[in-house]
């Protein structure tokens, strides 16, 4: 499962570790789902009211 013995006939008993990636894939999928649910709410932004300039009605003559 997580550890395999070397296939050299049992003379040299070195342990070869196997990384179990199933929990990593589970965490990545959960994070993906969370971001998919949160990002549309973040794009709405915050409503702010900007100040108008005193000469906003005048045309500039540049």
N, C-alpha and C positions, 0 to 999 in steps of 0.2 A: 504494500500500500504506500507508505511513505518512505520506506527504506528498502533497498535491494542489496543483496550480496553480490560480489563480483563473480562472474561466470568462469573463473579460471580453474575449476575443478575442486575448489575447497582448500587448496594449499595456501593461497594468499587471501585471507579474509578481510578485504577492505570493504568498508560500507560506502555505497554510493547513495547520497541523499537525493530524493525526489521531492520537488516542490509541489505542494498541492495548490493548484491555482483556482480551485472552485470557490473558496471564500473571497478571493480577490475579484473574481468575475461577479460574484453576488454584490459586493460592495460597490463596484463600478456601475453596475446596472441600477442599484438603488440611488446612487448619486446622479446618474443620468435622468432618472425619473423625477427626482427632486428639482433639478435644474430646469427640466421641461415644464414643471408646474409653476416655478417661481419667476422665470424670466418674462413671461407675458405680463405679469403684474408690475414688474420693474420698468417696463417700457412706457407706461402711462405717464410717469414723471410727476412733478409737483407743479401745480398751477401757481403762477406768479403774475403780478400786475406790474408792468413796466411804467416808468415815468415818461410823460410826454414832454418834449422840448417846448420851450416858449415860442420858438419860431417854427413850429412844425407845419403851420398853415402856409407859410411863405415859401415861394419857389426859390431855389438857389440859382444865382446867375453866374455859374462857373463856366 
